[in-house]
Amino acid sequence: MEMDISKRSEEEGIELPDVITHSFSKDQFLHKFKLILSESLGSQDIEDAWIGYFETIIEPCGWMAVWIPSNKTSEHYECPEGREGACVVEVHDVDPRNFVAQVEILKAPQQSVSIDEKEISVDVAELYPLSNQANSEFMNIKETAEALTLYRCFYKHIWRPWDVDENIPNWVQLHLAARLNLMMDHSSKTGQYSMAKRLQELASEAQRTKDEISELEETAVDVDDDEMDGVHAQLQQLAMRAHEITHEAKLLDDPIYGKLNYSALKAEKSRQRRENRTNMEPGILLVWKNGPLQEMATIMNTLCNKYPDMSTLSLHVVPSLQHAIDMTVPGDTVILSQTAGRHEITGGLNELGRGGGKIVGLECHVRPVIVPSETSDIMMLIDGEVDMKNVIVDATRIAKAGIVVRERGALSLNNVDIKNAEIGLRLQGNCKSSMSKCSIRNCSVAMVRSADTSVQTKEYGVYDCGEDVILEPEDSQDSDSVFIIKSVDLNTNFNNEKNVMREDFQKLTRLHRVSSSTPKSEAGPLDTAKANISMGSQTSYDSCSTVDGPQLSLGIAGGGGHAAFSRTSSCGSSLDEAAAMTADSRRTASLASSCSSMTKEDREAAEIEAVTNHGMEL
């Protein structure tokens, strides 16, 4: 979880000495956190626990570190944020109760950092102890570095801004392990990565909102009465946003229902986006997050010049690709206007593919990159007809398949690269694909296609893939079917199969009837046997039927075969069935009578065994 500061700083042209780094597994993190935070701690006691830990472990002074300014500190000292403003400092004093340190700047980038003060106060989380220290044998420098690593990790990935406002008596027991799992998923981009990422986004936004509220409240003292109404309106808006963030975060942060709530929130957000669309005619969905007006004007001119046939279509401007997909109608064209950053999407293209939808990067030379927003088996699922142009589809190894085209679908790719997936492109039965100026890179298998697909390629290449193409047989698409309908000849003998099915079903029905009408403390094997004898001695004719014409048998595919529900034209075996059922019932009665002198526990064990034996075939 720690950063290799010296390596990355060297890449950016800033020469910094080596620092002490750590890499812990999930179990190691949990063990170390529990040594600091006892199971009984509530949310209001967390800070005191860290203060006590720092007072015991942190070296108070005399050690050197790399200081990397945070956003807040860089604004205060008017220096660059992050590694660009990194400095070598000597720590003169650590205040564990306020989590700050007094440091002296020894070495700083001359062109980017110009702090007049010789000694400044910084957050201890911004300090990374050097691996080579003078007099290190007399200091707890390794323990100090580990303590700072754990502190940074906890307050960046596990502690949430809304935890401060809550009084949760059993916070450690309720949240520590669950949030640690989310932290590891977010770091490795596995498991519940998307939910962990969303919670991290909410935490960052919640902290920014709290900071803005604090700043407004501080400046409100000097504001004139005429401007006070505007300040109050801003505070009210920020407070409402903070409430919305906390509400969503609590739903996702639930240790039991968090994942279910996340799916429900996604579905609700998608539904609202579609309902908010006013014009349901096919149009242009322009993905443009923000920027200057001149940039928007340039985009409009490019659209009109490149695609004059779209000049009469309605235009919808949305901030993200997923937002656009959620509100599409058949025949829409999604335009990715900005090449900076990545456009996230996972799953189906909804209505886009049902009427010849398109996803187009506005620039052909600098193409926008589409990446998965969460771990999944399929990054982009296409049901109908879709055209894609001037984009890069990067599965980033967290989606197993880049693009999957379902049966009878159609996909046209122009100037598209697919990369970093187990399967780059998968074409299911009877679908069509055309690829021009395309490539598939860094995939285990470039393409998996069934035998009846149609693929046309022009200027197409496969690079750094384990296999180029895997051809699937035509009937492989039907292997996942659960229900199998089969036509059966009238003369085929189903007596044996029918008898087994009917006997097992009737026995389980009788057992269920007895257990439902008799309390568990009273019902035993003897009661079950009596029910079997009374039912088994009757001849059942209503289970037989005569049907003319071909017979249908509906089977459920299983591991070793299937149970078939059959309609037959033969009723002559009903007496034999009754005799067989009576004999079986007598055997059960004999077993029950031998168990009548058993204890309650033995009778219940025998009853379970009887149910198991009768129901095993079914």
N, C-alpha and C positions, 0 to 999 in steps of 0.2 A: 504493500500500500504506500510505501514511502517513495519519494522522487529521487532520482540520481541527479542532484543539482549540478555537480561539477561537470558532468558530461554534457548536459543540456545547455549549460551556460557557455561552455566552450564552443558548442555549435552556433551560438548566437554572438560569438566574438567577445565574451566576457570571461576572463580568466579568473577562476575562483578555486580555492583549495578544496580538497576532498572533505566530505562531511560524513558523519556516522549515519548509516542507513539501516533500516530494519525491514524484514519481510516475515510476517506472521501468518499462520493458517487460521482458519475460522476457530478451531478448538483452542489454539493458543491465545487468540484475542479474547475469547470468552473466559478462559481461565484467568488471564491477567486482569480483565475488567472486574471479575468477581472478587479478586483479591483487594481491589480498591473500593468497590461498591458492594456492600452486603445485600443479601436477598431481601431484607426487611426495609430497605431504604425507600422512602417516597420521593416524589418529584421535587419537593421543597428541600430535601436533604442532600441532593446530588452535589451541589456546589461546595457545601461544607466538607463532603468526603474528598473532593479533589484538593481543597485547601490543605486538609490534613496530610494527604499524600505528598503534595508538593513540599510542605514544611519538613517532611521526613526525608525525602529523596533528593530534591533539587539542590545542586551545588549553588551556594548563595552568591559567589563572586569569583573573579579571577580566571574565567575561562573565555575562550574565543569561539566565535560562531559566524555563520553567514546569515545576514539579515535580508529577508525577502519581503519588501513592503506589501501589505494588503491594500485593497482599494481605499479603505477608510484612512489608513495611515499615509498613503501616498497623497491623498487630497489634503491632509493636514500639513504635511511637510513640503508639498508641491514638488514631489519627485516622481519618477516613473514607477508604475505598478509592476509587480512580479519580478522576473529575472532581469529585465532591462534595468531595474533600479537596485539590483542586489549589491550589497556591501559586506565587507569583512569588518566585524566589530569585536570589541572586548566588553564583556559583561562586568559591570562594576557592582551592581546590586540587583537582587531579585526580590520582588514583593509578592509572595505567594498568595496573599489575601486578595489582591487585586489583579493577579495574573499579568503583571507588567514587569519590565526590567529596564534599568538605567544602563545604557550602552554608550561606548565611545567609538566613533567611526574611525577605523584605521586605514581602510582602502575602499575607494568608491570610484565608479566610472566617471571620469572628469567631465565628459561631455553631457551626461544625462542627469547626474546628481550633484546639486550644489546646495548643501545644507550649511547654513552659517553656524549653527550651534555645534559646539564640540561634543556635547553629551546630550542625548535625546532619550525619551521614554518610548518604548515599543511594547507591543503585545508579545508575551513569551511564545505564543504559537507561531510567530514569524521567525524564530531563531532556530538554526540548525547547527549544533555543535560540530567543530572541526574534529576530524579523526586524529590529527597530530596536534597535541597540546603540550605546552611546557608544564612540567611538574604534574603530568597526568597521573603518575603513580600515587600522588597524594590527594587526588580528587575523585569523586564519584561521577566521572564524566560519562561513562557508558550508561550508568543508571539514569543520569540526567537526560541523556539523549533518548533513552527508551521512554521515560516519563513524558517528555515533550511529544514523542511520536504518538503515544496512547492518547494524550490530551487532544492533540490535533484531530486524530481519527474520530474520537468520541464526539467532539463538538462540531465536526464537519459532516459526519455521516450518520450519527446515531441520535444525538440530541436534536430536538426540533424547537423552533422559536415558540410554538404554542404550548410546549411543555411548561414554560415558565409561568403561564397564566393558570395552569391546572394544578390542583392539589390531589395527586394520585397516590394513595398510601402505599401501594405495592408496585411502584413504577418499575423497579429492577426486575421483579418476577414477571411482570406483565409484558414489558417491552424490550428488555435488553437482548434476549436471544433472538426474538423475531426481527428486530431491526438490524442485528448483526448479520442475519441471513440475507436480508435485503441489501446490505452494504456489500457483501461478497458477490451477490448476483449482479449488482450494478458494476462492480469492478471487473468481473469476468464476462459480463454480457451473456449470462446464462440464467436459467430458471425464471424468476419473476423480474427480469431486467426492466421491462417497460414500466411496471408499477413502481419499482425502486427509482427509476429515472424521473417519473412523474412526481413522486414524493420529494425528491431532491429539488426539482424545479419549484414545487410549492414552498419548500423550506426557504429557498433563496428569495422568492417573491415575498414571502411573509416577513423576512428580515428587512428587505428593502422598504416594505410598507411601514414597518415599525419605525425605521430610521426616518422616513419622511414625516411621519406623524410627530416624532420627537422634535425634528427641526422646525416644523410649522408651529408647534406649541411654544418653542423657545422664541421664535421671531414674532409671534403674535403679540408679545408684550410691547413691542415698539411700533406696531401697526396703528395707523390712524383709524378713527371710528368709521370713516367712510369705506375703508378697505376691509373692515372686520367681517362684513357679511361674506365677502369672497373667501376669506380664510376659513370661516365656519363651514362654507359649502365644500371646500377642499377637504377639510377634516372629516366631514360627514361621508364624502365619497371614499376616502381612504379607510375609514372605519368599516364601511359596508364591504369594501373589497377584502379587508382583513377577516371579516366574518365569513365571507364566501370561501376564502382560502382555508380557514380553520375547519369549516364544515366538510369540505371535500377531503381535507387531509385526515380528519378523524375517521371518515368512512374507509379510506384506504389503509389507515394505520391499525385498523381492527385486527388483532392477531388471529381471529377465527374467520371472520367474514370479509377480510380485506380484499382478497382476490375476487370473490363474487361481487362485491361492491364496485370494484374497478371495472369489471365487465359490464355491469349495469350502467355505470356512469358513461362508459364509452358508447353503449347502445343509445342511451338517452341523448347524448350530445349529437350523435349522428342523426337521430330522428329530428331534433330541433333544427339542425342545420338545413335539412331537407324541407321542413315545414316553413322555414323562414324565406325560402326562395319564392319570389313573387311570380316571375315569368317562367313557366314550365316548358316553353318552346326551346328547341336546341339553340345553344349559343356558345359564347366564349367564356371560359373561366380562367381569368388571369391570376396566376399565383405571384403576388408581389407583397412582401411583408411591410416594408416602409422605405422611405427615401425621399430625396428632394423632388420638387415638382418638375425640374428639368429632366430628371431620369424618367419620370412617367411620360413626359411629352416625347422623349426619344423612343420609348417603347411603343407608343401609339403610332408614331410615324413608321417604325419598322414593321409593325403589324399590317398597316394599310398598304405598304409597298410590297411586302412579301406575299401577303394573302389578301388580294383585292376582293376576292369572292366572299370574304368574311366581313366586309365593311358594313353590311346591313344587319348583321347578327347582333343580338343583345349582348352586353358585356357585364360580367360579374367579377369584381376584384376580391380575392380571398387571400388570407395571410399564409396558408400552407397547402401543400398538395393533398394531405388527408382531408382537409376541410373541403377542397374542391371535389374529391371523390365522394364524400358523404352526400353532397347535394347535386350530383350529376343526374341528368336525364338522358335517355337514348339519343345519340347523335351529337353530344357535346364535344367541344374541343378544349382540352386543358393546355394552357400555354405556361411553360416555366420560364419566366422572364429573367430571373436573377441567377447567375452562375455561382455567386459566392455562397458558401455554406452547403448544406445538404438537405434534400427534400425527403422527408420520412413517410413511409407507407408500409402497411402490412395487411395482407388478406386480399379479398376480392375487390374488383373494380366496380361493384354495385351495378348501377344502371348504364354505366359508360359503354360496356361492350355489347349491349343488346341492339344497338342501332348504328353501328359503325363509328364508335367514339374514337378520339385521338388524344394522345399525349405527345406534345411537341416542345422541344427546347428551342427557344427563340434564336439562339446563336448556334451555328453549325460548327464553328471552330473551337470555342470554349463551351463545352457541353455541361449542362447541369447534372449532378449526381443524385440518383435516387437510392436511398438506403432503407433497410427495414427499421421500423420503430420498436420492434420487440422480437424476442426469440420465437421462432415458429418453424414449422415444416415447409411452409410456402410463403415466399415474399410477395409475389404478385400472382393472383389467380384470375384467369380469363375464361369467362363463360361463353361469350359471343364473338363479335368481330371487333378487333382493336388494331389501330395503327399507332406505332411509336416511332418517333423521329428525333435525332439529335440529342440523345440522352445516354447516360451511363448507368446501368443497373448493377449496383455493388451490394451483394448479399452480406458482405463483411463477416462471413463465417458464422453469423448468428441465425441465419435462415438457411435451411438445408437445400432448398431449391430456389433458384432465382425467379424463373417464370414458368408457370404450368398452364397449359392450354387444355381445357377440358374437351370432352368428346364433342365433335361437330363444331368446334370453335375455329376461329380464323385469326391469325396474327401476322401483321406486316411490320417488319423492322427495317428501318433505313438509318444508317449511320448510328448504330446502337452497339454498345459493348456490354457484355454480361460477364461478371467476374466474381471470384471468391465465394463459391458455393460448392456443395457436394455434387449437385446436378445443376448445370447452367440453365438448360432449357428442356422441359419435358412436354412432349406432345402425345396426348391420349388419343383414343380411337377415332378414326375417321375425321381428323381435323386437318387444317391447311396452314402452311406457314411459308412466308417468303422473306428472304434476308438479303439485303443489299448493303454493301460497305459495312459489314458487321463482323464482330469477333467475339469469341468466348475464351476467357483467360482464367488461369489459376483455379480450375475446378477439378474435382475428382473425375467426373464424367461430363463432357461438354454437352451432349445431347442424349436423351432417352426418348425413343419414339416407338410407337406400335407399327406393325407391318402395313396397316391400311392408311397411314398418314401420307400427306403430300407435302414435300419440302422443296422449295426452289431457292437456290443460292446464287449470288453474284458478288464477287469480291468479298468472299467470306473466309475467315481464317480461325484456326484453333491453336492456342498457344499455352504451353505449360499446363496441360491437362493430362490426367492419368489415362483416360480413354476418350476417343473422339465421339463415337456413336455406339449406343447399345440398342439393339433392335428387339422389341418385345413381341411375342406372338399375339395374334389377333384376339384370342379368347382370354388373354391374361387380364383384361379389363373386367371380366365378369367373375373373377375368382373371389372378389370381396363381397359378393351378394350373399345376404343372409337367408333369404327365402328362395327356394327352388321349386318351381312348378313343373311337374312332369306328367306326361300323358301315359296312361297304363292300359294295357289290353284287357278286355272283359274276361278273358279266359285265364288270366294270371291268378294264381292262388294266393290270397292274402290272409288265409285263416290263421296261420301261426302268428304273423305280425299283429293281426287284429286282436287275437285273443290276449296276447301279452299286453297290448295297449289298454284294452278294455278292462282286464283284470286289475292292472296296476291303478288305473284311474278310479275304479269303483272302490278298491281297498282304501286308497288315500281319502276318498270322499267319506267313507264310513268312519275312518279314524278321525277325520276332521269334525264330523258331526258329533261323535262321542265327546271329543275334547272340547268342543264349543259349548255343549249342553251340560257338561259335568265339570265341577271344579277340579283343579289339578290334584288337590289333596284327596279326592274321592275316586277319580278315574284311574284305572290300572289296566294291566293286560287282560284281566278277566272280563272287564266291561267291554273292551275292544273285541275280545273273542266272541262274546255273546252277540254283539252287533254283526260280526262277520257271519255267524251261523244263521242268524235270522234273515240276513240279506242274501247269503249265498244259497239258501234253500229255495229261493224263488227263481222262476224261469223268466228271463228278461227278453221280451220280443221287441220292445220299442227301440232297442239299440240296432235293430236290423232294418234295412230298407232295400227296396227294389228300384233300380234306376236303369232306364234304357239308354243306350248310347255309350260313348267312350267315357271312362272314369278319370277323374282328376285327383291327384294326391299332392297335398301341400306339405312340404318337408322343411325342417329347420336344419341347416347345415351345421354339423358339429365336428368334433375331433375325429371320431371313428366312424361316423355314419350319421343317420338322421332318423328322427321319429316322424312317421308319415300319418297324417289324418286322412283316412280313406273312406270313400263311399263305395259300397259293394252291392252286388245283386243277389248274394247268397245269404239265406237266413237259416239254413239247416243245421248250423253248428251251435244254436243257442242252448239246446239241452246238454250237449257236451260241455259247453262253457259253464252251465250251472253246476254240473257234476264236478267239474274241476274246481270251481270256486268253493263248493261245499267241502271237498276233500282238503283244500287249503285251509278253510276255516276251522275244520276239525283239528288240523295240526296246530293251528294257533291256539285253539281252546285247550288242547292238551298241554301246550307250553304254559298257558295262563294258569291252569289248575295246578301245575307243578310249582308255580311261583306264588300261589295264593298265601303261602305262609311266610313269604319274604318280608323284610322290613320295608318301610316307605321308600328309602333310598334305592334299595334293590329293585323294587317294583318299577320305579321311575326309570332306572337303567334298563330294565328288561323292555319297558314300553318303547324307549328310544330305539333299542335294537330292533324291535319288531317293525317300527315305522321305517327304519333304515332298510331293512331287508325287503319290505314290500315296495318301497319307492325307488330302489336302486336301479331297476331297469328303466324307469321313466326318466 
